Amino acid sequence: MVDKFVGTWKMISSENFDDYMKALGVGFATRQVGNRTKPSLIINMDDQGMICLKSQSTFKTVEVKFNLNEPFEETTADDRKTMTVFTLENFKLVQKQKWDGKESTIEREVTGDGKLIAKCMMGDVIAVRTYMKEV
C-alpha cells in the first residue's frame, strides 16, 4: 500500500501555502522562504517497514523516519515540536501533528494520473501542494 508513495517527487505547484503557514503560526521571514522553496519529496521504506520521508530543498532538508500508527516526536521544518502519527486511510498517507493544543493534518494521495497531492490542513485553511514523480 505504501509502495505507490515510494520514490522521488518534484513539486510542480503550491496553492495557499502562505495562509497555511500563517495558520500554523510561522513568522514572516520563514514564510517568505517557504513560499519560494520548491522541495523534492523523497519517500523510502526499509526491510523492517520503517518509512523515511525527506523534504529536500536548497534552503533546508527535513527527514522523518516512522512506523505507521506509532506516534513519535517530530521537529518540523518551521521548528515546531509536535507529536506526530502517520496512518493509511482510504489509500492516503495521513500525517497528524499535535502541539500546544493545536492540530494540523497533511493528507498525501497518489492520483490516477501519477501525481502526489499533499493537502495541508490547519483549521479551515487548506493548502494543496502537487508533486510529479521523477523517473
Secondary structure, 3 states (H helix, E strand, C coil): CHHHHCEEEEEEEEECHHHHHHHHCCCHHHHHHHHHCCCEEEEEECCCCCEEEEEECCCCEEEEEECCCCCEEEECCCCCEEEEEEEEECCEEEEEEEECCEEEEEEEEECCCCEEEEEEEECCEEEEEEEEECC
